[in-house]
Amino acid sequence: MSDVLTQLGKVLEQRKSAAPDSSYVSSLHAKGLNKILEKVGEEATETILAAKDAQASGDNKDVVYETADLWFHSLVALSHLGEQPQAVLDELARRFDLSGLEEKASRSKG
């Protein structure tokens, strides 16, 4: 799985400096962080709606599709801020041996 994220991170980084009319990612970077975050919000809403529909229908195809869009646009936002997908994987790995309750409690102490 991380190979896909690593490859995607490289592509996103390359497209940051490309001409805005040459790719969708380049056009998002050219429009700035607020536009990228609008897309993240839009995709989050679509993911939520697809999950609710999936629960009712038993078909997860759309929720998987929308989750991929959400992850993609989240990675574009991270790229815009100078982060690679590996930073998220590292954070998830750090949390691996923590219970969710312990992790949440550690955030409120900081």
Secondary structure, DSSP 8 states (H G I E B T S, - for coil): -HHHHHHHHHHHHHHHTS-TTT-HHHHHHHH-HHHHHHHHHHHHHHHHHHHHHHHHHS--HHHHHHHHHHHHHHHHHHHHTT--HHHHHHHHHHHTTS-HHHHHHHHHT-
